[in-house]
Amino acid sequence: MTGITETFTDLAFNTRRIERQLKATGFAVIGRVWDSKRAYDLALLDGAGRTIVIRCATEPQSADHIALKTMLTEGDFTRAFMVYTAEGQPPLSGEIPTYPLSRIDELAALLAKESGP
């Protein structure tokens, strides 16, 4: 037990917050997958037609990085990121960039810059 008390409803609400921020930056949400009680995946399309997956989870876990890396390896997506909602959790290091929900604006700005004209 990690002590995380976020409910499924809270996670769904926070996932919608992430989705709104990314849509406002110009991304199209092309899919949503409820992976588990603690994770949603958002599939996005940027202005250049590239697909991006963002896993929204209560806290970062190694299994999330493995799942995202697998999605990249299989070729379904060109980029993958993780956003977690539990404040105070340290981000995981590795090849999948991880952001706390409080920094979603930074992730949106980075993606917008990368998908520029």
Secondary structure, DSSP 8 states (H G I E B T S, - for coil): -------HHHHHHHHHHHHHHHHHTT-EEEEEEEEETTEEEEEEE-TTS-EEEEEEESS--HHHHHHHHHHHHTTS-SEEEEEE--TT-----SSS-EEEGGGHHHHHHHHHHHT--
